Amino acid sequence: MQDILIILVLYKVRLKESATFQALLKFQTDSNVELDVFVYDNSPETDGALESMKGMNCHYVSDVSNVGISKAYNAGATLAEKLKKKWVLLLDQDSALPDCFFSKLRESIQQFTGQVLFVPVLKQNGNIISPCRYVLEKGSTLKEITPGVNSFKNISIFNSGMCVSLEAWKRVGGYNEAIRLDFSDHYFISRLKEIYQSYVLIDAVVSHTLSSHTADKAIITRRFVQYCEGGRWYGYYTGKTTLVAFWTALRALKLTLQFREMYFLNLYYTHFFRYRIKNGK
């Protein structure tokens, strides 16, 4: 673990209330291994309970402007280089890491030398959500996937749980900070695919909750706007705007039917379609 910097991004969650942080504390207590953790807090207020980080090499940054996860990840990678780390491990605040996670990660890195990306299986409600099948800029779930070396072909991977070699990170230029949240992982993986052919799936399952799975209309509205903004920039940088616009329009239509109002089609027009016409992006 000495070669890894853990990057944990928070938003409106106290550090001690983060399921991911609790898993890190448990691992450190059980294994007596000191962790290096970079906490990037996008919350409106600074966390005043940092004493809970005692025993860890913690680097805490508060950014109340909430610039998104891409900037947070890049800031962590910059620190990792200064600390002479070889790997960065990306974690979000609500992933329940199994007890075996770090041992399986370490075993895989030692076994598959030369590989640059190691990821767990992410599951929600028993379904595999990452890695996912990714064709025509559309993700869909996989029924099964085998641990070990897997091809990148028709595959994308979510941010949480990614362990990336710092060398590969620098080769692809890190995360694109224009893509603040949604599509940030898909764009990063697309850049890796231009250089590398495979990744390693470690034999560990992480329970993960997608923020898009909620019945709260206010949250759904905010998340859809973020989705439009991320998709718009993803399409711009990949040259796949037409496909992304199509899938985003379908999502807007689905939400329109769900809530029986035109509001989400208006959001799509404002934050995706009209913005591109006005700004060319």
C-alpha positions as CSV (number, residue, x, y, z in Angstrom):
1,M,0.0,0.0,0.0
2,Q,3.0,2.3,0.3
3,D,3.0,2.9,-3.5
4,I,-0.7,3.9,-3.6
5,L,-2.3,7.2,-2.9
6,I,-6.0,6.9,-2.1
7,I,-8.1,9.8,-3.5
8,L,-11.5,10.1,-1.7
9,V,-14.0,12.7,-3.0
10,L,-16.7,14.0,-0.7
11,Y,-19.9,16.1,-1.3
12,K,-22.2,17.1,1.5
13,V,-21.1,14.1,3.6
14,R,-19.0,14.4,6.7
15,L,-15.8,12.3,6.5
16,K,-16.7,10.1,9.5
17,E,-20.2,9.4,7.9
18,S,-18.7,8.2,4.7
19,A,-19.1,4.4,4.2
20,T,-15.9,4.4,2.2
21,F,-13.9,6.1,5.0
22,Q,-15.3,3.7,7.5
23,A,-14.0,0.8,5.4
24,L,-10.6,2.5,5.2
25,L,-10.5,2.9,9.0
26,K,-11.4,-0.8,9.4
27,F,-8.7,-2.0,7.0
28,Q,-6.1,0.1,8.7
29,T,-7.0,-1.1,12.2
30,D,-7.2,-4.8,11.1
31,S,-4.0,-4.8,9.0
32,N,-1.9,-2.3,11.0
33,V,-1.0,-0.7,7.6
34,E,-0.7,3.1,7.4
35,L,-2.7,4.6,4.5
36,D,-1.9,7.7,2.5
37,V,-5.2,9.4,1.8
38,F,-6.0,12.6,-0.2
39,V,-9.5,13.9,0.7
40,Y,-11.0,16.4,-1.7
41,D,-14.1,17.9,-0.1
42,N,-16.5,19.6,-2.5
43,S,-19.0,20.3,0.3
44,P,-20.3,23.8,0.9
45,E,-18.7,23.7,4.4
46,T,-15.3,22.5,5.6
47,D,-15.4,19.3,7.6
48,G,-14.4,20.2,11.2
49,A,-14.1,16.6,12.4
50,L,-10.7,15.8,10.9
51,E,-9.4,14.3,14.1
52,S,-11.0,11.1,12.9
53,M,-8.1,10.8,10.4
54,K,-5.6,10.2,13.1
55,G,-3.3,7.3,12.2
56,M,-3.5,8.1,8.5
57,N,-1.3,10.2,6.4
58,C,-4.2,12.5,5.4
59,H,-4.1,15.4,3.0
60,Y,-7.3,17.4,3.1
61,V,-8.5,20.0,0.6
62,S,-11.8,21.9,1.0
63,D,-13.2,23.3,-2.3
64,V,-16.6,24.9,-1.6
65,S,-16.9,25.9,-5.3
66,N,-17.7,22.3,-6.1
67,V,-15.8,22.1,-9.3
68,G,-16.4,18.4,-9.8
69,I,-14.5,15.2,-9.4
70,S,-12.2,15.6,-12.4
71,K,-10.3,18.4,-10.8
72,A,-10.3,16.5,-7.5
73,Y,-8.7,13.5,-9.2
74,N,-6.1,15.6,-11.0
75,A,-5.2,17.3,-7.8
76,G,-4.7,14.0,-6.1
77,A,-2.6,12.7,-9.0
78,T,-0.4,15.8,-8.7
79,L,0.1,15.1,-5.0
80,A,0.8,11.4,-5.8
81,E,3.7,12.4,-8.1
82,K,5.1,14.7,-5.4
83,L,4.9,11.8,-2.9
84,K,6.6,9.5,-5.5
85,K,3.6,7.1,-5.6
86,K,3.2,4.6,-8.4
87,W,-0.6,4.3,-8.2
88,V,-3.7,6.3,-7.5
89,L,-6.9,4.7,-6.2
90,L,-10.1,6.6,-6.9
91,L,-12.9,6.2,-4.3
92,D,-16.2,8.0,-3.8
93,Q,-17.9,8.5,-0.5
94,D,-20.6,5.8,-0.6
95,S,-18.9,2.6,-1.8
96,A,-18.9,-0.3,0.7
97,L,-15.5,-1.9,0.3
98,P,-15.3,-5.6,1.2
99,D,-12.7,-6.7,3.8
100,C,-10.7,-8.4,1.0
101,F,-10.5,-5.4,-1.3
102,F,-7.0,-4.3,-0.5
103,S,-5.5,-7.8,-0.3
104,K,-7.1,-8.7,-3.7
105,L,-5.8,-5.4,-5.2
106,R,-2.3,-6.0,-4.0
107,E,-2.3,-9.6,-5.2
108,S,-3.5,-8.6,-8.7
109,I,-0.9,-5.8,-9.0
110,Q,1.8,-8.3,-8.1
111,Q,0.5,-11.0,-10.4
112,F,-0.3,-8.9,-13.5
113,T,2.8,-6.8,-13.9
114,G,2.7,-4.5,-16.9
115,Q,-1.0,-3.8,-16.5
116,V,-2.0,-0.2,-15.7
117,L,-5.6,-0.4,-14.5
118,F,-7.1,-2.6,-11.8
119,V,-10.8,-2.4,-11.0
120,P,-13.3,-4.2,-8.8
121,V,-16.8,-5.3,-9.8
122,L,-19.3,-2.6,-8.8
123,K,-22.8,-3.9,-8.0
124,Q,-26.1,-2.2,-7.2
125,N,-29.0,-4.3,-6.0
126,G,-27.1,-7.4,-7.1
127,N,-26.6,-6.2,-10.7
128,I,-23.2,-5.5,-12.2
129,I,-23.0,-1.8,-13.1
130,S,-19.2,-1.6,-13.7
131,P,-17.5,-2.8,-15.8
132,C,-20.3,-2.2,-18.2
133,R,-20.8,-3.0,-21.9
134,Y,-20.3,0.3,-23.8
135,V,-21.4,0.4,-27.4
136,L,-22.4,3.5,-29.5
137,E,-21.8,5.7,-26.4
138,K,-24.4,3.8,-24.4
139,G,-23.7,1.7,-21.3
140,S,-25.6,-1.5,-20.4
141,T,-25.1,-4.1,-17.7
142,L,-23.1,-7.3,-18.0
143,K,-24.5,-10.6,-16.7
144,E,-21.1,-11.9,-15.8
145,I,-17.4,-11.1,-16.1
146,T,-14.3,-13.1,-15.1
147,P,-11.6,-11.8,-12.8
148,G,-8.2,-11.3,-14.4
149,V,-7.0,-9.6,-17.6
150,N,-9.9,-8.4,-19.8
151,S,-10.1,-6.6,-23.1
152,F,-11.2,-3.0,-23.2
153,K,-13.2,-3.7,-26.4
154,N,-16.8,-2.5,-26.0
155,I,-16.2,-1.9,-22.3
156,S,-16.3,1.1,-20.0
157,I,-15.6,1.4,-16.3
158,F,-17.0,3.7,-13.5
159,N,-14.7,5.9,-11.5
160,S,-15.1,4.4,-8.0
161,G,-12.5,1.7,-7.3
162,M,-10.2,2.4,-10.2
163,C,-6.5,1.9,-9.4
164,V,-4.5,3.5,-12.1
165,S,-0.7,3.6,-12.6
166,L,0.5,7.2,-12.3
167,E,2.6,6.6,-15.5
168,A,-0.5,5.7,-17.5
169,W,-2.4,8.7,-15.9
170,K,0.2,11.1,-17.1
171,R,0.3,9.5,-20.6
172,V,-3.4,10.2,-21.2
173,G,-3.3,13.6,-19.6
174,G,-5.3,12.7,-16.5
175,Y,-9.0,13.6,-16.2
176,N,-10.6,16.2,-18.5
177,E,-11.7,19.0,-16.1
178,A,-14.3,20.3,-18.5
179,I,-16.2,17.0,-17.9
180,R,-16.9,17.7,-14.3
181,L,-18.9,14.6,-13.3
182,D,-21.1,12.6,-15.6
183,F,-19.1,11.0,-18.5
184,S,-15.8,11.8,-16.8
185,D,-15.0,8.1,-16.3
186,H,-16.1,7.1,-19.9
187,Y,-13.8,9.8,-21.3
188,F,-10.9,8.8,-19.2
189,I,-11.3,5.1,-20.2
190,S,-11.6,6.2,-23.9
191,R,-8.2,7.9,-23.6
192,L,-6.7,4.8,-22.0
193,K,-8.1,2.6,-24.8
194,E,-6.1,4.7,-27.3
195,I,-2.9,3.4,-25.7
196,Y,-3.7,0.2,-23.8
197,Q,-5.7,-2.9,-24.8
198,S,-6.7,-4.4,-21.5
199,Y,-7.4,-3.9,-17.8
200,V,-7.5,-6.2,-14.8
201,L,-10.6,-7.1,-12.9
202,I,-9.8,-7.9,-9.3
203,D,-11.7,-10.6,-7.5
204,A,-13.7,-8.3,-5.2
205,V,-17.2,-6.9,-5.3
206,V,-18.0,-3.4,-4.1
207,S,-21.6,-2.4,-3.3
208,H,-22.2,0.9,-4.9
209,T,-25.1,3.3,-5.0
210,L,-25.7,5.4,-8.1
211,S,-26.8,9.0,-7.2
212,S,-29.2,8.9,-10.2
213,H,-31.3,6.2,-8.4
214,T,-33.7,8.3,-6.4
215,A,-37.4,9.3,-6.5
216,D,-36.7,12.9,-5.4
217,K,-37.6,15.2,-8.2
218,A,-35.3,18.0,-7.1
219,I,-32.3,15.6,-7.1
220,I,-33.3,14.1,-10.4
221,T,-33.5,17.5,-11.9
222,R,-30.1,18.6,-10.7
223,R,-28.6,15.3,-11.8
224,F,-30.2,15.5,-15.3
225,V,-28.7,19.0,-15.7
226,Q,-25.3,17.6,-14.7
227,Y,-25.8,14.7,-17.1
228,C,-26.6,17.1,-20.0
229,E,-23.5,19.2,-19.2
230,G,-21.2,16.2,-19.0
231,G,-22.6,14.6,-22.1
232,R,-22.2,17.8,-24.0
233,W,-18.5,18.1,-23.2
234,Y,-18.0,14.4,-23.7
235,G,-19.5,14.6,-27.2
236,Y,-17.4,17.6,-28.0
237,Y,-14.1,16.0,-27.0
238,T,-14.8,12.6,-28.6
239,G,-16.6,13.8,-31.7
240,K,-19.6,11.7,-30.8
241,T,-22.1,14.5,-30.1
242,T,-24.8,13.1,-32.3
243,L,-25.0,9.8,-30.5
244,V,-24.7,11.4,-27.0
245,A,-27.4,13.9,-28.0
246,F,-29.7,11.0,-29.0
247,W,-29.3,9.1,-25.8
248,T,-29.7,12.3,-23.7
249,A,-32.9,13.2,-25.6
250,L,-34.2,9.7,-24.8
251,R,-33.4,10.2,-21.1
252,A,-35.3,13.5,-21.2
253,L,-38.3,11.9,-22.9
254,K,-38.3,9.1,-20.3
255,L,-38.3,11.7,-17.4
256,T,-41.0,13.7,-19.2
257,L,-43.2,10.7,-19.3
258,Q,-42.4,9.7,-15.7
259,F,-43.3,13.2,-14.3
260,R,-45.9,14.0,-17.0
261,E,-44.6,17.4,-17.8
262,M,-42.4,19.1,-20.4
263,Y,-39.8,20.4,-17.9
264,F,-37.1,17.9,-18.7
265,L,-37.3,18.4,-22.4
266,N,-36.9,22.1,-21.8
267,L,-33.8,21.3,-19.6
268,Y,-32.4,19.2,-22.4
269,Y,-32.9,22.0,-24.9
270,T,-31.3,24.6,-22.6
271,H,-28.3,22.7,-21.2
272,F,-27.5,20.5,-24.2
273,F,-29.0,21.5,-27.5
274,R,-29.2,25.3,-27.3
275,Y,-25.8,25.6,-25.5
276,R,-24.1,23.8,-28.4
277,I,-25.8,26.0,-31.0
278,K,-24.8,29.1,-29.1
279,N,-21.3,28.1,-28.1
280,G,-20.3,25.4,-30.6
281,K,-19.6,23.0,-27.7
